């Protein structure tokens, strides 16, 4: 009787573990197909915000090629920020935290975020220069809406590796 109860508990435990692992894998798979824009809006990795504009084929091609490079650059900066946050947390875990080191890491995070903002602004201006006046207005409206909907002012998400 005792042996059967232990087997039953083991089977239930395994089933629960597999269902949790399966659920986690499913959510990871769903999230891996998306990219977080610099404005905080979630977009499918193969899609671009400017595709909602009526672009000529040469405009679309040029903007996509620039956007792919830009995404890689921004993702690199986000990764840097994540690493600095991890360093910051490690410093704060100490029994006697070094306030000067903590302040230095915070300054580094602020510097990277400022650099990101400059790169975003420059990228927007470069993309805007490829558009006519009507497209420019729609483009900036799209960006403004993405910022509003994405709540861009929040902290960047921590990577889960």
C-alpha positions in Angstrom: 0.0 0.0 0.0 2.8 2.4 1.0 4.7 1.6 -2.2 1.6 2.2 -4.4 1.1 5.6 -2.7 4.7 6.6 -3.4 4.4 5.6 -7.0 1.2 7.6 -7.4 2.8 10.7 -5.8 5.8 10.3 -8.1 3.6 10.0 -11.2 1.6 13.1 -10.1 4.8 15.0 -9.5 6.3 14.0 -12.9 3.1 15.0 -14.6 3.1 18.4 -12.9 6.8 19.0 -13.7 6.2 18.1 -17.4 3.2 20.4 -17.6 5.1 23.3 -16.0 8.1 22.7 -18.3 5.8 22.5 -21.3 4.0 25.7 -20.4 7.3 27.5 -19.9 8.6 26.2 -23.3 5.4 27.3 -25.0 5.6 30.8 -23.6 9.3 31.1 -24.5 8.5 30.0 -28.0 5.7 32.5 -28.3 7.9 35.4 -27.1 10.9 34.5 -29.2 9.0 35.5 -32.4 8.7 39.1 -31.1 11.0 42.1 -30.8 10.5 45.0 -28.4 10.8 48.3 -30.3 12.8 51.2 -28.8 9.4 52.7 -28.1 8.2 49.8 -25.9 5.9 48.3 -28.5 6.0 44.5 -29.2 6.4 43.7 -32.9 6.9 40.4 -34.7 10.5 40.0 -35.6 9.9 40.0 -39.3 7.7 43.1 -39.2 8.5 46.8 -39.0 6.6 49.7 -37.7 7.0 51.7 -40.9 5.4 48.9 -43.0 2.0 50.6 -42.1 3.0 53.4 -44.4 2.3 53.5 -48.1 6.0 53.1 -49.2 7.4 52.7 -52.6 9.4 49.5 -53.0 12.8 51.2 -53.0 11.8 53.1 -49.8 10.7 49.9 -48.1 13.9 48.1 -49.1 16.2 50.9 -47.8 14.2 51.3 -44.6 14.3 47.6 -43.9 18.0 47.3 -44.4 18.6 50.2 -42.0 16.1 48.9 -39.5 17.7 45.5 -39.3 21.1 47.0 -38.5 19.5 49.4 -36.0 17.6 46.5 -34.2 20.9 44.6 -33.8 22.6 47.7 -32.3 19.7 48.5 -29.9 19.5 44.9 -28.8 23.2 45.1 -28.0 22.7 48.2 -25.9 19.8 46.5 -24.1 22.0 43.5 -23.4 24.7 45.9 -22.0 22.0 47.5 -19.7 20.9 44.1 -18.5 24.5 43.1 -17.7 24.9 46.4 -15.7 21.7 45.7 -13.8 23.0 42.3 -12.9 26.2 43.8 -11.7 24.2 46.3 -9.7 22.1 43.6 -8.0 25.3 41.7 -7.2 26.8 44.7 -5.5 23.6 45.3 -3.6 23.6 41.7 -2.3 26.8 42.3 -0.4 26.6 42.6 3.4 28.4 45.9 3.1 27.5 47.4 -0.2 30.0 49.7 -1.8 27.9 52.8 -2.5 30.6 54.4 -4.7 30.6 51.2 -6.9 26.8 51.2 -7.0 26.7 54.9 -8.0 29.3 54.1 -10.8 27.1 51.3 -12.2 24.1 53.6 -12.1 26.0 56.2 -14.0 27.1 53.6 -16.6 23.4 52.5 -17.0 22.4 56.2 -17.4 25.2 56.7 -20.0 24.1 53.6 -22.0 20.4 54.7 -21.9 21.4 58.2 -23.0 23.4 56.8 -25.9 20.5 54.6 -26.9 18.2 57.6 -26.9 20.6 59.5 -29.2 20.9 56.5 -31.5 17.1 56.2 -31.7 16.7 59.9 -32.5 19.3 59.8 -35.2 17.8 56.6 -36.7 14.3 58.3 -36.7 15.8 61.3 -38.5 17.6 59.1 -41.1 14.4 57.1 -41.8 12.4 60.3 -42.0 14.7 61.7 -44.6 13.7 58.8 -47.0 10.1 59.8 -46.9 8.0 62.6 -48.5 6.1 65.1 -46.3 2.8 63.1 -46.0 4.8 59.9 -45.2 6.9 61.8 -42.6 3.8 62.9 -40.8 2.3 59.4 -40.8 5.7 57.9 -39.7 6.0 60.3 -36.7 2.4 59.6 -35.8 3.2 55.9 -35.8 6.1 56.5 -33.5 4.1 58.7 -31.2 1.4 56.1 -31.0 3.9 53.3 -30.4 5.5 55.3 -27.6 2.1 56.0 -26.0 0.9 52.4 -26.3 4.2 50.9 -25.3 4.7 53.0 -22.2 8.3 53.6 -23.3 9.2 55.4 -20.1 9.4 52.1 -18.1 12.6 50.4 -17.3 13.9 48.0 -19.9 12.9 44.3 -19.4 15.5 42.0 -17.9 16.6 39.3 -20.2 15.8 35.7 -19.3 18.4 33.3 -20.6 
